[in-house]
Amino acid sequence: MKKFFSLLLVFALTVSLMGVLPSYTDRGNAAIDLFSEDIEGNGLIPLENAGAVPASGDADGDGELTDWDAILFERYLANWKIDIVTDGLDLDSDGEISDWDAIILNRFLCGWNGIVLPDGSVSGKEPVETVVHKKYFTMSFDDGITQDARIIEILKKYNMPCTFNINTGLYGVQWDWVAEAVGKPGLLHKRFTKAEIQSGIYDGFDVEVHTLSHPSLAGQYEGNVSAIKRQVGNDANNIKQLTGVEPCGMAYPGGLESDTSDFVIRTILENTPVRFARLAVNRVNNFALPEYWMMWYPTCSISNISYTKTLFKKFLKADATDHDLLFYAWGHGYELDQYDCWDKFEELIKMISEAEDVVFVTNAEFYEIFKDQIPSWKEN
Ligand SMILES: [Zn+2]
């Protein structure tokens, strides 16, 4: 493959499609309505991003319409990410550039294993490289509570990245109501103090927003720009001061769909650095990437350990040939006390960390990889 493309580099002129596709009409089977107003440089822009100006025709600008032009269009329409290379491709070395060369190249690009040339030699032996999709694993823990320290100890042992969503308006606060709500007297749900966080508990991990004081944003602040901006933006600023890294995401307090809204999302996007937001509503059988960053559904709750294990095994068997896949586990550290399952949690982390062909990332790293491919939210 490399050899082939170095051949292209040597012989080919790279031609911009801009302005050389004036009137592509009626080319038999190759008649294509191509719409683009922004074909830049050597690149190919995905059709879904294209505008509404029809552009087509003499793709290589040689003054005639040949199969070669059709092939260029075909490649363009297939979203090829390589440069448009046209002139000088005398693949059969017969001293002229003809449709025959175009056909050889096209077959090569379509993954043909080679074509026998008129002189008996074989050209284009190597199949085109297929895009290899990946499986990603990410996880997060909410509330910034003292159990996070024990989680971090385990994660470090297995070199596992993780995101922690913290509330910088509730330093050191103990929530007794959690113990009552889950019927486990004495259960701790105590947030770290500012000094504890400053001592570097979360160093090396991703720290993201969970708002200042954990309100339901839509439940309490629908229509209130300044309150949402304060809850999300100030938490982000505080985290930046604590860690030196500006957060780019959050987990919604409460985490139900009703805890957010179109208004909340637009307010966050317009007023804060937050660009993704995780719900606490699981989509257990779906390893798809999020449709919108601001409505990021996780896969499952990690405190349901045996279930997470079963689901992760299913994830390992899932086919990532055509699409990237994501397994997103989320939880709270107190749940590991609640179910008294720290040993099982460590076993689970060990098992996950040993998985082959899985890329382990923090939420922020995952966002960084896919930020240009997934919209934050619906357009107006
Ligand atoms: Zn929370």
Boltz pocket constraint, residues with backbone or C-beta under 6 A from the ligand:
constraints:
  - pocket:
      binder: B
      contacts: [[A, 142], [A, 143], [A, 210], [A, 214], [A, 252], [A, 253], [A, 254]]
      max_distance: 6.0
